Amino acid sequence: MDLSLFSDLPLWMLVTGCAVMVFAGFVKGAVGFALPMITISGLGSFLPAELALAVLILPTFTSNVWQSLRQGWRAALASAGRFRLYLAMVVIFIALSAQVVTLIPQELLFLLIGGPLVIFGIVQLVGLDLRLRPETRVRDETIIGGIAGLIGGVSGIWGPPTVMYLTAIDAPKAEAMRVQGVIYGVGSVALLLAHLRSGVLDAQTIPLSAAAVIPVLAGMGIGYLVHDRMPQSTFRRAMLFVLVIAGMNLIRRGLFA
């Protein structure tokens, strides 16, 4: 990887890159997800894709650790226990679907994921209340967790289905944040290990990725201030809005990849 592309960036690109990371961290702190989507979309507009990915890896891991442990490890374990069936289904189906990753065109998968997400988010935002009932939780976690894992194993994307599920059960915002942190944390560990092996993250790119942790955590800190002051209803609408944006981004990738 030619790091001279990074070291020779003009000042406006460095400032813009830092701003992208702060904004991605802010959204992560406010609603709990979308950091990779914002970072790759933003940095990828002026950095090589491989370098943008390398920069993302350590901030993703660090932000998920902070998010899941913000109220302490006992709260994180309690949330993981309450959603253990969902977590188990995600992990199982990631492992299974990863074996057929070459058999399904990613463009088609992005369209199949993005379309329902956009429809779900818009329907909820315009006032139609689609909620899942507590008495069907075992069924719902089995099905939606399995779908999230199936999608994740093939495409590396399992955040939006998780957000859709948490929104549909109207999970309290603190728990929704913790559960997202745990689920995405598992993925970020896998991402870190995979790219240490692939060479994307190496002795040259690790310092770049480590430096990017600072603006992301600064943005998260600001996002947490907003999150802590948001009523549950506002938090839910904010999650839905970002979910629609995420779905539209997946559709874009499916149509123009």
MOKAFEN-V732065 format. One record per backbone hydrogen bond with DSSP energy under -1.0 kcal/mol. NH is the residue of the N-H (numbers start at 1). CO is the residue of the C=O. If there is no record, write none. Layout:
nh->NH co->CO
nh->NH co->CO
This chain:
nh->3 co->1
nh->5 co->2
nh->7 co->3
nh->8 co->4
nh->9 co->6
nh->14 co->10
nh->15 co->11
nh->16 co->12
nh->17 co->13
nh->18 co->14
nh->19 co->15
nh->20 co->16
nh->21 co->17
nh->22 co->18
nh->23 co->19
nh->24 co->20
nh->25 co->21
nh->26 co->22
nh->27 co->23
nh->28 co->24
nh->29 co->25
nh->30 co->26
nh->31 co->27
nh->32 co->28
nh->38 co->34
nh->39 co->35
nh->40 co->36
nh->41 co->37
nh->42 co->38
nh->43 co->39
nh->44 co->40
nh->45 co->42
nh->46 co->43
nh->47 co->43
nh->52 co->48
nh->53 co->49
nh->54 co->50
nh->55 co->51
nh->56 co->52
nh->57 co->53
nh->60 co->56
nh->61 co->57
nh->62 co->58
nh->63 co->59
nh->64 co->60
nh->65 co->61
nh->66 co->62
nh->67 co->63
nh->68 co->64
nh->69 co->65
nh->72 co->69
nh->76 co->72
nh->77 co->73
nh->78 co->74
nh->79 co->75
nh->80 co->76
nh->81 co->77
nh->82 co->78
nh->83 co->79
nh->84 co->81
nh->87 co->83
nh->88 co->84
nh->89 co->85
nh->90 co->86
nh->91 co->87
nh->92 co->88
nh->93 co->89
nh->94 co->90
nh->95 co->91
nh->96 co->92
nh->97 co->93
nh->98 co->94
nh->99 co->96
nh->100 co->97
nh->103 co->100
nh->109 co->105
nh->110 co->106
nh->111 co->107
nh->112 co->108
nh->113 co->109
nh->114 co->110
nh->115 co->111
nh->117 co->113
nh->118 co->114
nh->119 co->115
nh->120 co->116
nh->121 co->117
nh->122 co->118
nh->123 co->119
nh->124 co->120
nh->125 co->121
nh->126 co->122
nh->127 co->124
nh->128 co->123
nh->132 co->168
nh->136 co->133
nh->137 co->134
nh->140 co->136
nh->141 co->137
nh->142 co->138
nh->143 co->139
nh->144 co->140
nh->145 co->141
nh->146 co->142
nh->147 co->143
nh->148 co->144
nh->149 co->145
nh->150 co->146
nh->151 co->147
nh->152 co->148
nh->153 co->149
nh->154 co->150
nh->155 co->151
nh->156 co->152
nh->163 co->159
nh->164 co->160
nh->165 co->161
nh->166 co->162
nh->167 co->163
nh->168 co->164
nh->169 co->165
nh->171 co->166
nh->176 co->172
nh->177 co->173
nh->178 co->174
nh->179 co->175
nh->180 co->176
nh->181 co->177
nh->182 co->178
nh->183 co->179
nh->184 co->180
nh->185 co->181
nh->186 co->182
nh->187 co->183
nh->188 co->184
nh->189 co->185
nh->190 co->186
nh->191 co->187
nh->192 co->188
nh->193 co->189
nh->194 co->190
nh->195 co->191
nh->196 co->192
nh->197 co->193
nh->198 co->194
nh->199 co->195
nh->201 co->195
nh->206 co->202
nh->209 co->205
nh->210 co->206
nh->211 co->207
nh->212 co->208
nh->213 co->210
nh->214 co->211
nh->216 co->212
nh->217 co->213
nh->218 co->214
nh->219 co->215
nh->220 co->216
nh->221 co->217
nh->222 co->218
nh->223 co->219
nh->224 co->220
nh->225 co->221
nh->226 co->222
nh->227 co->223
nh->228 co->224
nh->230 co->227
nh->235 co->231
nh->236 co->232
nh->237 co->233
nh->238 co->234
nh->239 co->235
nh->240 co->236
nh->241 co->237
nh->242 co->238
nh->243 co->239
nh->244 co->240
nh->245 co->241
nh->246 co->242
nh->247 co->243
nh->248 co->244
nh->249 co->245
nh->250 co->246
nh->251 co->247
nh->252 co->248
nh->253 co->249
nh->254 co->250
nh->255 co->251
nh->256 co->252
nh->257 co->253
